[in-house]
Amino acid sequence: MTKKEIEEELMDLKSDYIRIQGDLEKATSFGVNTSKGEQQLIEMEARMKELNRKLDEVKK
């Protein structure tokens, strides 16, 4: 992956993360089960961590 591709994917993930986090907050206020959404956030965090490592390698 190029630096630009990594940065673009990170931006997309961050945007999706914020959206899902907001949805979870709304769902929580209505007492809806949020375990699937929480799992999505965990997976997204892992992917962002991986992409940040790749970005660090590309910058070297």
C-alpha positions as CSV (number, residue, x, y, z in Angstrom):
1,M,0.0,0.0,0.0
2,T,1.1,3.5,-0.7
3,K,1.2,6.2,1.9
4,K,-1.8,7.9,0.3
5,E,-3.8,4.7,0.2
6,I,-3.1,4.1,3.9
7,E,-4.1,7.6,4.8
8,E,-7.3,7.4,2.8
9,E,-8.3,4.1,4.5
10,L,-7.5,5.6,7.9
11,M,-9.7,8.6,7.2
12,D,-12.6,6.3,6.1
13,L,-12.2,4.2,9.1
14,K,-12.1,7.2,11.5
15,S,-15.3,8.6,9.8
16,D,-17.1,5.2,10.1
17,Y,-15.9,4.8,13.7
18,I,-17.3,8.2,14.7
19,R,-20.6,7.4,13.0
20,I,-20.9,4.0,14.7
21,Q,-19.9,5.4,18.0
22,G,-22.8,7.9,17.7
23,D,-25.2,5.2,16.7
24,L,-24.2,3.2,19.7
25,E,-24.7,6.1,22.1
26,K,-28.2,6.5,20.7
27,A,-28.9,2.8,20.9
28,T,-27.7,2.7,24.5
29,S,-30.1,5.4,25.5
30,F,-32.9,3.3,24.2
31,G,-31.7,0.1,25.9
32,V,-30.9,-1.6,22.7
33,N,-28.2,-4.4,22.6
34,T,-25.0,-2.9,21.3
35,S,-22.7,-5.8,21.4
36,K,-22.4,-6.1,17.6
37,G,-21.6,-2.4,17.3
38,E,-19.1,-2.6,20.1
39,Q,-17.4,-5.6,18.3
40,Q,-17.3,-3.5,15.1
41,L,-15.5,-0.7,16.9
42,I,-12.9,-3.2,18.4
43,E,-12.2,-4.5,14.9
44,M,-11.9,-1.0,13.5
45,E,-9.5,0.0,16.3
46,A,-7.3,-3.0,15.5
47,R,-7.3,-2.1,11.8
48,M,-6.5,1.5,12.5
49,K,-3.6,0.4,14.7
50,E,-2.3,-1.9,11.9
51,L,-2.6,0.9,9.4
52,N,-0.8,3.4,11.6
53,R,2.1,0.9,12.0
54,K,2.2,0.6,8.2
55,L,2.2,4.3,7.8
56,D,5.1,4.6,10.2
57,E,7.0,2.1,8.1
58,V,6.3,4.0,4.9
59,K,7.4,7.3,6.5
60,K,10.9,5.9,7.3
